[in-house]
Every structure is written in C-alpha cells, then in structure tokens.
Amino acid sequence: QKMPDDIQDIRNNKIKELEQQQKIAQQIVQLENLAKQYMTREAIERYSNLKVAHQELAINVISLIAKAARTNQLKQKITYQQFKAILAEINPSKERFRIIK
C-alpha cells in the first residue's frame, strides 16, 4: 500500500537531481564562455581535450582562469604553454610514466 508514495518520492528525488545537474552544467558553460575569451585557440583546444579525458580537472582549470579574468588579473590571453603550466600547478601528483623496452 506504501508503494505508490515510495515510487513518487524516488521520481521526485530523481527530478531534483536532474535539475541540479542541469544548473551545474549551465554554470560550467558560463565559466567556459568567460575563460575562453582569455585563451588562445591552442589553449582552448588543450582544454577541450582535457575535458574529454579528465572533466573534473578541466573544470578546475577553467574555473581558475575565469576567476583571474573576473578579477582583472589577466593582461593577455593564456597560451597553450601557460595552460599546461596552470594544469601542472593544480595537478602536481600526475605521474609521468616511461615505457622501457
């Protein structure tokens, strides 16, 4: 007899979860739009590749760039090399592997 309420609760929770994900996605798009104005084409390409492989890390980098843009800390566009440097700073634990034959 309690089943319909349980199903409705699950449905309502799922709807709330989807709405929250949509809000987060919109915020990410806004961050990207702002940050990309301050990045060279090569840096944007690097960001796009990173986003496919490591979405959370990519969002962290783009957030930093957007914050710097908002606070007028950027005097010129971020280049590919600068993007890599920012990435290395926020992800220092990334280990580099070499294959030895």
Helices and strands as residue ranges (DSSP letters): H 3-36, H 41-53, H 55-70, H 80-90
